[in-house]
Amino acid sequence: MTIRMGYWDCPSCGNKKNLGPNPTCAGCGRARGPNIAFYTDDSAPVVEDPALVAQARAGADWKCKYCGADNRAGVMDCHQCGAGPDGAVRRQQQFIATGPAPKKGLSPKIILAIVLGVVAFLGLGIWFAFLRTRSLSVTVEAAAWVKSAEVEERRLKKDAAWQDEVPSDAKVLGKESKSRSKKVQEGTKKVKTGRKDLGNGMFEDVYKEEPNYVTKQVDDTWVRYEVEVWEKKETLEEKTTDGSEPKDPASGFKSSSDKRLGTQKNQAVFQLKGNDGKSYTFEVDVDKEGAGAVKKYDIGKSYTAKINAVGAVLSLGP
């Protein structure tokens, strides 16, 4: 494992980045003390000196219970008062998680800028298409209470896919060998997951083994198959325009092994004419809003519609 140099900041004179193992400040000579926090970063030099590596691996520094001085692991007598380490309090060794290292050639700032740019672009697109609205004066030209029910029919669908993508309930019609690009595992790789504060002014990079995937051309099996699927065949519909509730369009429908009901809707549908000369449709879910929604907007009366960029009416108001 890689050992990195740590640092500490002096609270007395403000000197930054004193080398972690140094017991005194390079600026004012103040003793480091046991309560000074160590820190490091990826730009910190790797410790290669055998003596420092041995010191790093010896363990955390200890605090003298008599005078409070910070002492290196393995030192039997306090450097400040000469007392032994009996009852000493050791610094805590801590694991500090880090994110995956960025690919070479791209700095963290560039990656952050790219991510923020993509997020902003997508957000702008969503806002423009769905969230950005405009107000428009519209007149109700017609209103209807519409109940509908989709009828789905089971049928055999023929398709083809790679062997590992074929539905489990499919019937195989034929196979052939083909070459394709596929991600396959090729050994493992070490991934940095964080660093460990050794409690003595130095840190150790921590890694874990993860599968290493590469893209290769491999021989695979292309399968032609057929599978049963449910698809929409028709829509049953009943509607009224006088405010009375239409009957259930599926009241006479009988399900079978090959037919079933799909999506069912219960809506008040209003045909609108905008003062821009265009026609619009506004739909209200009666199951959610109640039967009163059908008579909420009067034919011939004008309202203010909130319309998004794709022309959908989001609401009607006074």
Residue, then its C-alpha position, 0 to 999 in steps of 0.5 A: m500500500t502507498i504511504r503519503m505524507g500528511y500535513w498539519d496547520c499551526p494554530s499559533c502562527g497560522n503556518k500551513k502544511n507542516l509535515g505530518p511527522n514533524p513534532t514542531c511548527a516550522g514557522c514558530g517552533r510550537a509543539r504540534g500537540p495531540n489534538i492537531a488534526f492531520y490532513t492530506d490530498d492526492s498531490a501529497p508526496v509518496v513516502e519512500d524513505p525506509a525510516l519514515v515508512a517504518q515509522a508510518r507502519a509502527g502505529a499511531d502516535w501516543k499522548c503522554k497522560y502526564c504532560g499531554a505531549d505527542n510521541r511517536a509509536g515505539v518511543m518508550d519515554c515521552h520526549q517532553c517529560g520523560a514519562g513512560p507510555d503507561g496509560a497513554v492515549r493513542r491517536q485514532q486511525q481513521f479511514i477516509a473515503t474518496g470517490p473514483a479517481p478521474k481519468k487521466g487528462l481530465s482535471p476534476k474542474i473540467i469533469l465538474a464543468i462537463v457534468l454541470g453543463v449536461v445537467a443544465f442542458l437537460g434541465l433547460g430542455i425539460w423546463f422549455a418543453f414541460l415546465r415553461t408555461r404561458s397564459l392564453s385566453v380560451t373559450v370552451e366549445a364542447a364538453a363530453w364525459v368519456k369512459s374508455a377501455e382498451v382491449e388487449e389480445r394475446r398473440l405470437k410475436k416473432d423476434a430475434a436477440w442474442q442468447d442471453e437476451v431471449p425471454s425465458d418463456a420464448k419458443v426457439l425457432g432457430k439459432e446461428s453463430k455470430s460475432r459481436s462486441k461484448k464486455v467480458q471480465e478480464g482479471t481484476k483491477k485495483v480501485k482506490t476507495g480512500r485513505k487511512d489516517l495512520g495517526n502519526g502524520m502520514f496516510e495510507d492509500v486504501y484500494k480494493e479489487e474490482p472486476n476489470y471489464v474489456t470490450k472484445q469480439v466474441d462468438d455468440t449465438w443469435v436466436r430467432y424466437e417467438v413469444e406470446v405478448w399482449e397488444k392493444k387491439e381496440t378501444l371501447e368507448e362510451k360518452t355523453t355531452d349532456g353531463s350525464e354519466p355514460k355507461d361502462p364501455a366494458s360492461g358486456f366484455k368477457s375476458s378469455s385466455d386470449k383477450r383481456l382489458g387493459t388501461q381504462k379511463n374516466q375523463a371529462v374532455f373539453q374542446l377549447k378555442g384559443n384567442d390565437g386561433k388554435s384548438y386545444t383539448f383539456e382532459v380531467d380525470v373524473d375518478k380523481e376530481g369527481a363527477g362535478a368536474v364534468k360541469k366545471y367549465d361552461i360551453g361558450k365561456s372564456y377561461t385562462a389556460k396554462i399551456n406548456a411549450v408542446g401545446a398541452v393544457l395544464s389547467l383552466g382558471p378564471 
